[in-house]
Amino acid sequence: MDQMRQLILDTDIGSDVDDAMALALILGTPSLDLVAIHTVYGDTRLRSQLARRYGALAGRDLTVVAGTAEPLSGRPVWWAGHEGTLHKDLDAETFAPGSAPEDLVARLQNNQGALDVVAIGPLTNLAAALELEPQAAQWIRHLWVMGGWFGADAEPEHNFKSDDVAARAVLTAGIPTTITAIEITRQVSITNDLLQRIRTAGPLGAALGADIEQWWAYWNETWNVPHDPVAVLTLTRPDLFALSEPGHVTIGADGLSTFTPDPAGTVRIVTELDAVAVAEEIAARIVAAAGSVAGETDGDGS
C-alpha cells in the first residue's frame, strides 16, 4: 500500500492549464492528503477562487489561502487574460482568510517534519515564509518543485525567472528538494486522445477539458505539456523517474538555473522519465478525481 503523504500545494493556477491538471491529479490520488492550497503570483484572489471551484467539481471542500501577488524580484506579472473566463460565478467561491506565507509557517510549525510542499509556480510564498521564520526550512519533510532548466542549451524558465530572488532564497535554504525541470517535462504531451478521456470524467473532467482546449487555442496548438502534473508524479510514482545525485542549485540574476553535484547538497533533479507511462498516469489520476470510471471504459472500449 502506498504511504499516505500530507501536502500543501503552492500554485499559480489559472494561466497555464497544467496547474489545474496537477490539482486534479492530487485529488485523484488516494495516498495524498491535500491539507491546504496556497496561491501565488498575480491575482491570487482569482486563483484561489479557481482552486476552490475545481475542488467543488471533484466533490471536495478544499482549504485555500491566497498568497503573495507581487514577485520579490520586482518583475511584472505575466497574465494571459483568460484566467477563470470559462467558470461562471467565481465570486461565489470563498476561501480562507489570512496570507499563505503565514499559513505555511503555522502549519509547518504545528506538523514539523510531516508535511510535503509541492510548489508549481514562482517560489514567492515560500521565500516570504522563510523570511518570517527561517526555521521553517527545517520543518518541511520534502519540497517538490516544478522549475528551472538544466543542460547545455538551458534558458531561464518561467517560474524561476519570474521570481529569481525567491528561487535563490528557497533553493539555498537546505530544504530536501526534488526539482523537475522543463527539459524533463517537455518529454510528455497531452494530446487529443488523452483529452477525450479527461473530458468524459464527469463535471471535473468537462471543466478541465474546456480549460485545456482554451490553453491550446491560446497557443494555436492541439497539445500541451503537463509540466506541473509531471512534477507531482515524482512524489507519487518515483518508479517512473530517475534522479541525480545530491547537489546544489545556483540561480542567476535572470533566473537561469545551474545544478552542481555535491554529496553535501540537499537538492536532486530529475534526469529521466518514462514519458508514455507518465502521460497515462496523469490521465488516469484525473479521471479518478472525478469519481467516475467512464473515462477508463470509454478509453479502452471495455
Sequence and secondary structure as in RCSB ss.txt:
>XXXX:A:sequence
MDQMRQLILDTDIGSDVDDAMALALILGTPSLDLVAIHTVYGDTRLRSQLARRYGALAGRDLTVVAGTAEPLSGR
PVWWAGHEGTLHKDLDAETFAPGSAPEDLVARLQNNQGALDVVAIGPLTNLAAALELEPQAAQWIRHLWVMGGWF
GADAEPEHNFKSDDVAARAVLTAGIPTTITAIEITRQVSITNDLLQRIRTAGPLGAALGADIEQWWAYWNETWNV
PHDPVAVLTLTRPDLFALSEPGHVTIGADGLSTFTPDPAGTVRIVTELDAVAVAEEIAARIVAAAGSVAGETDGD
GS
>XXXX:A:secstr
    EEEEEEE TTSSTHHHHHHHHHHT TTEEEEEEEE SS HHHHHHHHHHHHHHTT    EEE   S TT  
     S TTTTSTTGGG   BSS HHHHHHHHHHHTTTTEEEEE S SHHHHHHHHH TTHHHHEEEEEEE    
STT    HHHHHTHHHHHHHHTTT  EEEE HHHHTT  B HHHHHHHHTSHHHHHHHHHHHHHHHHHHT S B 
 HHHHHHHHHH GGGEEE  SEEEEE TTS EEEEE TT  EEEEEEE HHHHHHHHHHHHHHHTT SHHHHHHH
T 
